Amino acid sequence: MQIDVHVHFDGNARQLKALLKACDKVGTEKLVIFSTKGACGADNEAVMRAHKLAPDRIIPFARLVPDVHGPADVRRFHEQGFVGFKCIIVRRNYDDHAYYPLYAAAGECGMPILFHLGIVGRSDREFDVSSDRMRPIFMDTIARAFPELRIIGAHLGNPWYEEAAMAARWNRNLWFDLSGSTLKAKSPQFIRALLWWDRPNHPYKGHGGKMPWDKICFGTDVSNEWMEDIYNDYVNLCNVLEIGEADRKKIFGGNAAEVLKLKK
């Protein structure tokens, strides 16, 4: 089962049809969607409507705003049928203790969180946006503090790739996608050098016995017409590095199924 863990949805019914068609083209059976609109103006209701139109394919994530929402909101989203959350743009570092009640509630509800990491694209209106508050090293802190919380870090932390890779190794409940421009900016060999801890005859292991390709999830984070291009980047990664069939299945769906608690 192929799963795309990183898809924006603008709430338009026409876009939904085009989106599913683009997924069909690359063999994506299930996709995690969340509102394209800004965090505080997120159209979570449109995401849920899309899920109801295609419940076997669409996995609804709500936009969680750590500076606005509280644990009661997490539970409300859970009761509404959302499976997980997307977080982006915060006024404090992601691992600030002020956000801990949110993470605790998400863990208790069994709802994974996809965190935007690293550099943030510009919009027409900028206010108090700091990429430094969204560094991947904060995933390490959160994953240790909330071992029951399943976490996906976007873009392998671009541009802080080394932080992301080491955090991945040390936390069994932490995964990363290579969405957006990551596989454009970095070569397969670069990615392989980061995910080094399966080399034979050394004492270094991943937390919980997780190997490097247990930590990567397929995600696109692009408009419909570019999904195939990003899919091909993942295929190229697997081909160049001669990743075996079992690990390819993990990257393209098995790892996401573990995060989302789906049958593989």
ABEGO torsion letter per residue (X at the ends): XBBBABBBBAGBAAAAAAAAAAAAAAGBABBBBBBABBAAABBAAAAAAAAAABAAABBBBBBBBAAABBAAAAAAAAAAGBABBBBBEBABBAABAAAAAAAAAAAAAGBBBBBBBEBBBBBABBBGBBAAAABAAAAAAAAAABAABBBBBBGGGOABAAAAAAAAAABAABBBBABEAAAAABBAAAAAAABAAABBGBABBBBGGBBAAAABBBBAGBBAAAAAAAAAAAAAAAAAAGBBAAAAAAAAAAAAAAAAGBBX
